[in-house]
Amino acid sequence: MSIPKQTSKRRSTTWSVSLVAVALAAAACRPAPTSGARQPAPDFALQTPAGKTLKLADLRGKVVLIDFWATYCGPCKDSVPELERLYRDKKAEGFEVLGISEDSFVDAVPPFLAEHKMTYTVLLDLEQAAGEAYALRGLPQAFLLDREGRILDRWFGWEPGNAAAMRAAVERALKAP
């Protein structure tokens, strides 16, 4: 039994449209590639758990990795050892990590810091104003800034390959004039 040409064409068109839709949906779920234009990072002033205020602008001249996270986020917990290792390895070269907690309750943060032995700067975004300024699409989400405070790269979520990609991006940024 043969399939009429019109039915065959319709199936082919349906499959083509379906494949395009799946490809677009998959692309939307992947990290956005870094654009060639280095956009200025939104400035913010947030407090540490100890009450000290830090402004992003105060770190001009350093390469900065901003990591938005929360104590309840499993992938965020997985990223901490790698971020800590990267920070310890590169801080003497002018590299800073800012871990911005998106937790609504400040009491959850200090025990988390102690448990995970975090030595990089942690800031509290209790009202999620910084997260909103960076248009977060979930946690964790990280942004790498150059010495002028422009966004060089970004990562959405945490996967095993992120550590190597972040390290390579940080090393390139540190070598840049």
Rosetta blueprint (number, residue, H / E / L):
1 M L
2 S L
3 I L
4 P L
5 K H
6 Q H
7 T H
8 S H
9 K H
10 R H
11 R H
12 S H
13 T H
14 T H
15 W H
16 S H
17 V H
18 S H
19 L H
20 V H
21 A H
22 V H
23 A H
24 L H
25 A H
26 A H
27 A H
28 A H
29 C H
30 R L
31 P L
32 A L
33 P L
34 T L
35 S L
36 G L
37 A L
38 R L
39 Q L
40 P E
41 A L
42 P L
43 D L
44 F L
45 A E
46 L E
47 Q E
48 T L
49 P L
50 A L
51 G L
52 K L
53 T E
54 L E
55 K E
56 L H
57 A H
58 D H
59 L H
60 R L
61 G L
62 K L
63 V E
64 V E
65 L E
66 I E
67 D E
68 F E
69 W E
70 A L
71 T L
72 Y L
73 C L
74 G H
75 P H
76 C H
77 K H
78 D H
79 S H
80 V H
81 P H
82 E H
83 L H
84 E H
85 R H
86 L H
87 Y H
88 R H
89 D H
90 K H
91 K H
92 A H
93 E H
94 G L
95 F E
96 E E
97 V E
98 L E
99 G E
100 I E
101 S E
102 E L
103 D L
104 S L
105 F L
106 V H
107 D H
108 A H
109 V H
110 P H
111 P H
112 F H
113 L H
114 A H
115 E H
116 H H
117 K L
118 M L
119 T L
120 Y L
121 T E
122 V E
123 L E
124 L E
125 D L
126 L L
127 E L
128 Q L
129 A H
130 A H
131 G H
132 E H
133 A H
134 Y L
135 A L
136 L L
137 R L
138 G L
139 L L
140 P L
141 Q E
142 A E
143 F E
144 L E
145 L E
146 D L
147 R L
148 E L
149 G L
150 R E
151 I E
152 L E
153 D E
154 R E
155 W E
156 F E
157 G L
158 W L
159 E L
160 P L
161 G L
162 N H
163 A H
164 A H
165 A H
166 M H
167 R H
168 A H
169 A H
170 V H
171 E H
172 R H
173 A H
174 L H
175 K H
176 A L
177 P L
